[in-house]
Amino acid sequence: MEDNREQNEMEMDESMHGVPRKEVPEVAKDEPDDKPAARTIQWTIVIAVIILAIVYFVFFY
């Protein structure tokens, strides 16, 4: 009974691929596509704010 409980606790602490959930996988740390994606998000936000400002000034000013 005790061994079964330990096995269940160990399974809950590990993800699907056997990596403990508290650690970030190395692949995620060194992801090369993160920096371009971050720049794209910033440009998207800037463009959205500009479009919203244009809509505001056209309809409410």
N, C-alpha and C positions, 0 to 999 in steps of 0.2 A: 504494500500500500504506500509506503514511504517513497519507494523508488518511482512509483507512478507519479506522485506529486512532484518530485524533482524533475522528472522528464517533462511534465506539463509546464512547469515554470521555465525550464530551459527553452522550450518551444515558443513560449510567449515572449521571451527576451530576444529571440532571433527573428530576422525577417525571412522572406521566402528563399533567399539565396544563402543563408547561413551567416550573414553579417549581423553583428549585434546592432540593434536599432539606435543605440547611443552614438555610434560612430558614423561619420559620413564616408561613403565609398570614395576611393581615390579617383575614380572616373568622374565623379561629380565635382571634385575639387579642381581638377585640371581641364574643365570643359572649355574648349577653344571658342565655342560659339556664344559664350555669355557676353563678352564685351560688345560685339556688333549688335546683339539683341538689346543690350542696355541702351546703346546709342539710338536705336530705332524707337524704343519706347519713349525716350526723351523728345525726339523729333515729332512723334505722334501726338504727344501731349501739347507741344508748342503749336502744332498745326490745328489741333482741336480748339485750343483757346483762341487762336486767331479767327477761325471760322465762327465760333460762338460770338466773338466780339463783333464781327461783321453782321451777323444775323441780328444781334441786339441793336446795333446802330441803325440798321435798315428798318426794323419794325418798331422800335421804341424811341427813336430820337427825332 
